[in-house]
């Protein structure tokens, strides 16, 4: 897949995958391999979620998908 940047004045972010679902949710998925670094990765996904919320999107959800283990972790929106 091709990562496309999310642009805001002075900032550029590149989530791995953004899905607009039929029920109106936006799901941001960031893939990770190797050693887990949960706090850093959670902050990264939360920044993506915040940017989409700042652009006026509602129902934003974030996920970390650890490819080595297959674990998918939902990141709460604060």
ABEGO torsion letter per residue (X at the ends): XBBBBBBBBGBBBBBABBBBBAAGBBBBBBBBBEBBBAAAAAAAAAAAAAAAAAAGBBGBBBBBBBAAAGBBBBBBBX
